[in-house]
């Protein structure tokens, strides 16, 4: 049987990466829209893409930092720490892009808080499946965050390598590509006409 502390670790790592990666870019974009400074940024030499990329990078850096701290505190970098960091980077990028998308659509921080509470269960469902092993494991695969949490746990706790997680990583990359296209479309559609 897996100890309780090992079962709760996926939830904590996912929470750290998603909270850091998602909330910071979303709240930053919303704040810019509320103060009307986004219009000033759009007419500056920086393009709208530059503005959103910089906000996204901040979210990625914070998500990565929080995830690394959690893993370091628990000393579970596994046999392949570089692969683990690569997976965490992709997860932080995905969280950051979701945060930017949320910031594009939402009008204020109260809306962000409400939406984040509503989608929280969807984001953390795969970690809950790890937490309660009696739940059928296939349920976790329905949620996009599964393709982040499963490779993280495969590397850090089960000592697996690239060949064991490649399919899940490619699915995660697919989600990243979809998010890039969605962001590109909606940023130009929503923000330029705000």
Legacy VTK file of the C-alpha trace (Angstrom):
# vtk DataFile Version 3.0
C-alpha trace
ASCII
DATASET POLYDATA
POINTS 194 float
0.000 0.000 0.000
1.174 3.514 -0.851
1.595 5.732 2.243
-0.841 8.609 2.695
1.926 11.209 2.283
2.854 9.760 -1.134
-0.780 9.753 -2.242
-1.353 13.403 -1.314
1.862 14.605 -3.005
0.348 14.648 -6.550
-2.416 16.928 -5.332
0.054 19.329 -3.707
2.377 19.432 -6.742
-0.540 19.977 -9.130
-1.954 22.675 -6.860
1.412 24.455 -6.738
1.981 24.407 -10.490
-1.585 25.313 -11.430
-2.066 28.040 -8.824
1.198 29.754 -9.681
0.851 29.291 -13.391
-2.796 30.214 -13.729
-3.726 32.861 -11.168
-0.854 35.294 -11.763
-1.334 35.756 -15.543
-5.135 35.810 -15.244
-5.189 38.435 -12.503
-2.526 40.490 -14.270
-4.522 40.638 -17.520
-7.739 41.442 -15.648
-6.017 44.223 -13.714
-4.642 45.715 -16.946
-8.130 45.653 -18.460
-9.766 47.197 -15.378
-7.253 50.048 -15.185
-7.409 50.496 -18.989
-3.620 50.201 -19.173
-3.934 47.353 -21.668
-4.855 49.976 -24.289
-1.655 51.882 -23.533
0.352 48.665 -23.825
-1.258 47.852 -27.167
-0.212 51.197 -28.686
3.309 50.959 -27.252
6.141 49.469 -29.342
5.418 46.124 -27.679
2.888 44.013 -29.561
-0.129 42.446 -27.876
1.681 39.127 -28.239
4.700 40.534 -26.355
2.439 41.722 -23.538
0.720 38.357 -23.151
3.936 36.352 -23.521
5.566 38.375 -20.733
2.594 37.787 -18.446
2.632 34.109 -19.358
6.351 33.792 -18.621
5.774 35.230 -15.158
3.118 32.576 -14.514
5.356 29.785 -15.837
8.254 30.892 -13.653
6.083 31.067 -10.540
4.432 27.700 -11.245
7.816 26.067 -11.815
9.303 27.601 -8.690
6.407 26.443 -6.533
6.493 22.928 -8.022
10.261 22.624 -7.540
10.002 23.769 -3.924
7.312 21.159 -3.187
9.344 18.370 -4.809
12.536 19.490 -3.055
10.809 19.585 0.330
9.631 16.013 -0.230
12.911 14.900 -1.866
11.138 13.163 -4.771
12.921 14.241 -7.941
13.166 10.596 -8.988
15.755 8.946 -11.204
15.386 11.454 -14.043
15.124 14.999 -12.641
15.622 16.734 -16.016
12.683 14.866 -17.526
10.660 15.701 -14.430
11.504 19.401 -14.787
10.556 19.273 -18.476
7.132 17.855 -17.605
6.682 20.489 -14.906
7.602 23.194 -17.414
4.955 21.977 -19.843
2.400 21.862 -17.017
3.262 25.399 -15.920
2.997 26.566 -19.532
-0.443 24.967 -19.882
-1.623 26.504 -16.609
-0.282 29.894 -17.645
-2.055 29.746 -21.000
-5.336 28.804 -19.316
-4.798 31.749 -16.970
-4.208 34.120 -19.887
-7.350 32.837 -21.571
-9.337 33.359 -18.376
-7.909 36.862 -18.035
-8.959 37.623 -21.599
-12.590 36.714 -20.979
-13.205 37.739 -17.369
-13.956 41.312 -16.350
-12.874 41.420 -12.694
-11.067 39.512 -9.970
-14.331 38.406 -8.341
-15.260 36.638 -11.584
-11.816 35.022 -11.666
-12.241 33.727 -8.122
-15.688 32.338 -8.923
-14.518 30.635 -12.125
-11.441 29.222 -10.432
-13.616 27.731 -7.689
-15.939 26.215 -10.286
-13.216 24.618 -12.393
-11.054 23.645 -9.428
-12.535 20.171 -9.164
-11.987 19.602 -12.878
-8.351 20.649 -12.569
-7.594 18.572 -9.495
-9.700 15.482 -10.262
-6.731 13.339 -11.413
-4.889 14.069 -8.185
-7.994 13.073 -6.222
-7.981 9.734 -8.044
-4.388 9.214 -6.823
-5.452 10.291 -3.343
-8.262 7.740 -3.215
-6.997 4.603 -4.999
-10.419 2.921 -4.716
-11.684 5.187 -7.506
-11.287 3.560 -10.952
-8.065 4.917 -12.464
-9.513 5.380 -15.975
-11.655 8.262 -14.689
-8.541 10.407 -14.230
-7.733 10.152 -17.959
-10.831 12.192 -18.821
-9.241 15.348 -17.379
-6.441 17.267 -19.154
-4.403 17.642 -15.971
-4.015 13.848 -15.827
-1.450 14.154 -18.602
0.621 16.354 -16.313
0.168 14.544 -13.021
0.671 10.984 -14.272
4.106 11.635 -15.850
5.156 13.573 -12.750
4.250 10.670 -10.501
5.668 8.083 -12.908
9.072 9.768 -12.764
9.180 10.907 -9.143
7.533 7.969 -7.384
7.634 4.968 -9.706
11.087 5.644 -11.220
9.803 5.333 -14.785
11.526 6.857 -17.805
10.692 8.425 -21.153
9.385 5.252 -22.800
6.817 4.831 -20.011
5.426 8.364 -20.218
5.911 9.312 -23.890
2.251 8.924 -24.903
1.018 11.083 -22.030
3.669 13.711 -22.783
2.634 13.860 -26.441
-0.988 14.323 -25.362
0.147 17.137 -23.035
2.025 18.727 -25.952
-1.168 18.454 -27.996
-3.054 20.385 -25.316
-0.309 23.022 -25.355
-0.577 23.431 -29.138
-4.367 23.741 -28.938
-4.022 26.393 -26.217
-1.540 28.398 -28.311
-4.008 28.577 -31.191
-6.924 29.384 -28.891
-4.954 32.156 -27.191
-3.813 33.628 -30.467
-7.363 33.722 -31.780
-9.085 35.041 -28.659
-6.448 37.584 -27.655
-6.734 39.398 -30.948
-10.519 38.999 -30.992
-11.301 40.104 -27.413
-8.512 42.365 -26.221
-8.056 44.566 -29.269
-11.733 45.477 -29.183
-11.898 45.968 -25.416
LINES 1 195
194 0 1 2 3 4 5 6 7 8 9 10 11 12 13 14 15 16 17 18 19 20 21 22 23 24 25 26 27 28 29 30 31 32 33 34 35 36 37 38 39 40 41 42 43 44 45 46 47 48 49 50 51 52 53 54 55 56 57 58 59 60 61 62 63 64 65 66 67 68 69 70 71 72 73 74 75 76 77 78 79 80 81 82 83 84 85 86 87 88 89 90 91 92 93 94 95 96 97 98 99 100 101 102 103 104 105 106 107 108 109 110 111 112 113 114 115 116 117 118 119 120 121 122 123 124 125 126 127 128 129 130 131 132 133 134 135 136 137 138 139 140 141 142 143 144 145 146 147 148 149 150 151 152 153 154 155 156 157 158 159 160 161 162 163 164 165 166 167 168 169 170 171 172 173 174 175 176 177 178 179 180 181 182 183 184 185 186 187 188 189 190 191 192 193
